[in-house]
Amino acid sequence: MVAAMAADALLGWPSWLFARIGHPVTWLGRLIGAVDRGWNRASNPPALRRAAGIAGALLVIGFSVVIGWLLQSLLPPGSIQIVLVGVLAWPLVALRSLHDHVAAVARPLLAGDIAAAREAVSRIVGGDPSALDEAGIARAAIESLAENASDGIVAPVFWGALFGLPGILGYKAINTLDSMIGHRNERHEAFGWAAARIDDVANFIPARLTGFLFVLLAPHRSEALACMTRDARRHRSPNAGWPEAAMAGGLGVRLSGPRIYHGSITNEPWLNEGARDPRAADIDEGLTVYRRAMLLLAGTLAILAFA
């Protein structure tokens, strides 16, 4: 996993390679899309759609785990296996991509170009950014950084460190299922129920680990710990609140809160309520915390590997 993190930090996933072969997550997406189209029938009653969703999720996860196990079993033993597993796991660790996407929001916002910052933040958040001011853009970028540090790096590395390629591929299947069908809408309320619940379980430990990494490396460590332990459970997600609350306290800003989502206002509770709104400079500070946390994670894994 350290090798995978190092490869991604140095290279990312090159655009020329994506143009030629795509990306493992897009391959998973095609499989999940086919299952959704074939098994999620609007004419079926909710109970049957939920059962189909459970079966579909288990099929995709099981297929991914088996592929990972087959690939790993074919590799020669010893140090060469470590390198090759790292190469195969490399595209499943979104370390550089997350950093670059969030930095792309900070740059125009620091220069006062709100329109360009809105365009950049629209690539990493699901809501409509057209009405966001500087504070709203900065808040969305920092929240995305904190949550995706857990989902995109810490969680796949955690499961990969435990179980190798079967672990990291199985996790990416779980996370992609949740992002595609784990929604509370008419089509996926029943069919995506299992995908959302499995994702909650898979991210339980990594989300809390990410929060503690941020606490250790935040500018205001005591405030980060206090905010995380106080406010994490107030978040709508059972997991995302941990890294987000730690980041909010660590930077001395407030995150989450009421927002416009799909044309309606959602009254989400504040994380670190009473603190000031974030500014463009806080995105850069959040990226500094993120880089240090990922270095600490990689260093800890390296030490454990040779312990």
N, C-alpha and C positions, 0 to 999 in steps of 0.2 A: 504493500500500500504506500510506503514511503517512495518507492520507485515510481508508482503511478502519479503521486502528487508532484514529484519533481518533474516528470515528463510534461504534465499538464501546465505547471507553472512556467516552464521554459518555452513550450510550443503552443499551448492551447490546443484547439482542434482546427487545423488550417483550413481556410476556405476552399483551397484547391482540392483538398482531400474530401471535404464535405460534398463538393460538386461532383466528385467522381463516384463516391460510394455511399454518401449520406452519413448517417450517424446511428449507433446502436439504439438510441432512444427513438429515433424516427422509425427504425425497423420494428421496435416494440409497438410504437404507435399504430403502424399499419395492422399488426396482429390484433391489437385491442379494438381498433376501428372495425375490423371484419367481424369480431365476436359481437360487438355492440350492434352492428347492422343485422347480423344473422339471428341473434338470440334475444335481443331486447325488442319485443313486439308489443306495440301499443294496444293491440286487441286482447292481450293476455291480462288476467287479473293481477293485482299487485303482489300477491303471495307467490304466484308462478314467476313473475318477473324478478322477484328477490331471489328465488331459488336458482333461476337462470344466471343471475348476477354472481351468486356464490360459486356456481360451477364454472362460469367464465373466468372469474378471478383466479380460482385454483388452477385452472388449465394454463393460463398465461404465466402464473408464478411457477408452477411445476415445470412447464416447458423451459423457462429461463434457467431454473436451477439445474435441470438435467443437461442443458447445453453447457453451462458453466462446469459441471462435473466432468462431462465428456472431454471438453477442451483441456481441463487441468490434468485429467488422467493420461492424456496423450503426451504431455510434456516430460522431458527427461528430468530425473531427480537432481537435487543439489542446487548450487547457486544459479545455474542456468535457468532452472524453473522459477526462481525468485524474479529474475530479470524478465522472463517471458510473461509471467503472470502480471507483473507490473505494466508491461507494454499492453497486454490485453485489457487490463483494468483502466488504463490511462483515459480512454474516452468517457468513462463512467464517473470521472471526478471533475466537476465543473469549476475548478478553483480559479483559473485565469479568466474564464468567460464571465463569471460573476463579478470579479474585480473590474474587468474592462467595461462591462455594461453599466455598473454603478459610477465608475469614474467618468463615463461619457455623459452622465447627468450633471456631475459636479462641475465639469469644465465650463459649459456655457452658462450655468447658473452663477458661477463666480464672476463671469464676465458681464452679467446682467442681461443675457439673452434668454428671456423667459420662454419664447416660442421654441427655440432649439432645445431647451431643457425639457419642455413638455413633450416634444417629439422623442427625446431620448428616454424619458421615464415611461412613455407609453409602451416601450419594448419590454419592460420588466414588471409592469403591474397590469391587473385586469380591468380596472375601472377607467372611466373617461377622464383624462387629465386636462381637458380643455379649460376648465374653470379653476385650475390650481394656481395659487400664487407661490411665491418663493418658499414659504413655510410648508405649504402642502406638497410641493415637489420634493423638498428636502426630506419631509416626513416619509413620503412614499418610497424614496430611494433608500433611506436608512432602514425602514421596516423590511424592504425586500432583501437588503444585504444581510440583515440579522436572520431572517427566516430561512433564506436560501443557503446561508452558510451551514445551517443544520441539515436541510434536505439535500443540498447539492454536493456537500463535501463531507461533513462529519459523519452523517448517517451511512453513506455508502462505504466510506473508509472503515467505520466501526464494524459493519457486517462483513466487509472484505477481510479485515484483520482477523475476525473470528473464524470465518469459513471459506476464505479464498474466493475464487471466481464464482462458485455457486452462491456464496453469500452476497457478493456485490451485484451480481446479475439478478438474483432474486429480489434484492431490495429495489433496484432500478425498475423492475417490473411492477412492484407494489406502488412505488411513487408515481410511475407513469399512469398506472390504472387510476389512482386517486385524482391526478391532474386532468384526466380525460373524462372519467365517468363518475367520480366521487362528488357529484354536485347535488344540491337540494333544489332541483327543478323538476318539472313534470316528467321529463323523459327519464331522468336518472335517480329520482328519489328512491325507488325500489331497486332498480337494477344496479345502481352504484353503491348501495348500502354496504355490502361486504367490502368493496374496495376502500371506502372511507374508513371503516372500522379497522381493517388490517393495517392501513397506513398509520393510524393512530398508535397501534401497538408497536409497529416497527420503528416509529420515531420517538417513542417514550424516553428511552435512555439517551439517544443522541441529542435530542433537544435540550435536555437538562445538562448534558456534558458541554454542549456549545455555550449555554448560558454561563456555566462556571468558567469556561475558558475566557469569555468576555470579562467576567468579574475580575479574574486574575490580572488582566492586561489593560483594563480601562483606566482612563485618567483619574476617575474618582471611584476607587474600588469599593469603599464602604457603602457609598450611595448605590452603586451597581448591585451589590449583594442585597441591600435593604429593599430596593425596588423590585428585584427579581423575586425575593421570597414573599413580598407583600402583594405584588400586582400580577404576577404571571398567571394565576388562576382566574383572573378577571377577563382574560382574553377569550374571544369566541372559540379559539382552537385550544385543545388540551395540551398542545405541544409548542406552538409558535410563540406563545406568550413568554416562555422562558428566555430564549435568546433576545427577543424584542425588549422585554422589560429590563434585562441586564444591560443592553445597549442604551436604553433610555436613561437609566440611572447613571451609567458610566459616562455618558456624554453630558448629563445635566439638562436633558430636553424632555419634552413630553411627546409620546407617540400614540398611535391608534386614535381613538376618539371618533366623534361623528364624521361621516363622510357620505358623498353621493356615490351610489353603486347601482348601475343599470337604471339610472334615471330616478332613483328614490333615495331618501336620506336614511342611513342606518345609524342608530344611536349607539355606537360602540363605546365602551368605557375607556377613559384615558389610562395610559401607562405612565406613571410618574406625573400624575396630575398636580398642577401647581407650579411645575417647572416652565421655563420659557419655551416658545416654539423653536424648532431647529432652523438653522440658516445654511447657506451653501457651504460655509467652512466646516460645519459639523459633518457633512458627508465625507470630506477628506479625513477628518479625525476618526470617523467610523471606519474608514478604509484602513487607517493605520492600526486600529484595534484588530480588525479582521486579519491583516497580514501577520501581525504578531501572534494571533491565536492559531493561525494555520501553521506557522513555524513551530510553535510550542507543541501542537498536535503531532507534526512530523517528527520532531526531536524526541518526544516521549515514545512514539512507536519504535524509532530507531534504537533507543535505549532498551526497550522491552525485548526487541529482536535479539539483542546480544547479551541480555541478562542471563 
